Amino acid sequence: MRKSIKIAVGNTVQELIKNNVKTSFTEKELKALGIKIPEVKINPNDIKKIRNKLKLSQSVFAKVLNVSPSSVKQWEQGKRTPSGSTKVLLELLKENPEILNYRIESTTYMRQT
């Protein structure tokens, strides 16, 4: 494949992904098109800022994320780092903190019924 075509196809695929168009490319195919999935970078200060922005204690934040309070405490102290899908979820929360509000509201609703 010519370089110019490869770049054009890569840009198109990247736009499709950004616009939530379902694709079935493998990681190897994406890499061949010059598209990479960046590593999630989240630091202890980011996690604390997210939690403070949500105005949640460590224990409530842990419950919302479905992790132990000890994990949240250790993440914020830099003793451990979140992994896997939790890391991605924290990245999403950093950009859009209110995405988990439904978890808090549903808990409140459950108490009232």
DATA-V442405 format. One record per residue. N is the residue number from 1. RES is the residue in one small letter. PHI is phi in whole degrees, -180 to 180 (* if undefined). PSI is psi in degrees with one decimal (NA if undefined). Layout:
N,RES,PHI,PSI
N,RES,PHI,PSI
This chain:
1,m,*,133.6
2,r,-66,149.5
3,k,-59,-42.2
4,s,-65,-37.2
5,i,-69,-42.5
6,k,-59,-43.1
7,i,-65,-43.7
8,a,-64,-44.0
9,v,-65,-43.6
10,g,-59,-44.6
11,n,-64,-41.1
12,t,-64,-46.4
13,v,-62,-42.3
14,q,-61,-41.4
15,e,-66,-39.0
16,l,-59,-45.9
17,i,-64,-45.0
18,k,-62,-29.9
19,n,-97,19.5
20,n,60,29.8
21,v,-84,127.6
22,k,-66,128.8
23,t,-129,164.9
24,s,-128,38.5
25,f,-79,142.1
26,t,-83,165.5
27,e,-60,-38.8
28,k,-63,-41.9
29,e,-66,-42.1
30,l,-62,-42.8
31,k,-62,-40.4
32,a,-64,-27.6
33,l,-89,1.9
34,g,83,18.3
35,i,-105,128.1
36,k,-125,149.7
37,i,-94,113.6
38,p,-68,150.5
39,e,-70,141.3
40,v,-77,126.5
41,k,-118,116.6
42,i,-139,132.6
43,n,-114,168.4
44,p,-54,-39.3
45,n,-66,-38.5
46,d,-59,-44.5
47,i,-64,-43.3
48,k,-65,-40.2
49,k,-63,-41.8
50,i,-60,-49.9
51,r,-62,-42.9
52,n,-67,-37.2
53,k,-63,-34.4
54,l,-80,-10.2
55,k,59,47.9
56,l,-119,146.8
57,s,-73,167.2
58,q,-61,-39.5
59,s,-69,-39.2
60,v,-71,-41.7
61,f,-59,-42.4
62,a,-61,-42.5
63,k,-64,-42.1
64,v,-62,-39.4
65,l,-84,-8.8
66,n,63,45.3
67,v,-130,172.8
68,s,-80,149.2
69,p,-58,-33.4
70,s,-61,-38.4
71,s,-62,-46.9
72,v,-60,-45.6
73,k,-60,-46.0
74,q,-69,-34.7
75,w,-63,-46.6
76,e,-68,-27.1
77,q,-88,-6.1
78,g,77,12.6
79,k,-79,-28.6
80,r,-139,161.8
81,t,-122,143.2
82,p,-65,156.3
83,s,-132,168.4
84,g,54,-134.2
85,s,-67,-26.3
86,t,-64,-39.0
87,k,-63,-42.1
88,v,-67,-42.6
89,l,-61,-42.1
90,l,-64,-37.7
91,e,-63,-42.0
92,l,-63,-42.1
93,l,-64,-33.4
94,k,-62,-39.2
95,e,-83,-31.4
96,n,-145,76.8
97,p,-58,-25.6
98,e,-82,0.9
99,i,-64,-21.0
100,l,-104,10.6
101,n,-57,-34.0
102,y,-60,-29.7
103,r,-68,-35.6
104,i,-76,-44.7
105,e,-64,-40.8
106,s,-66,-33.6
107,t,-66,-43.9
108,t,-62,-43.7
109,y,-61,-41.9
110,m,-63,-34.0
111,r,-69,-33.0
112,q,-76,-22.8
113,t,-93,NA
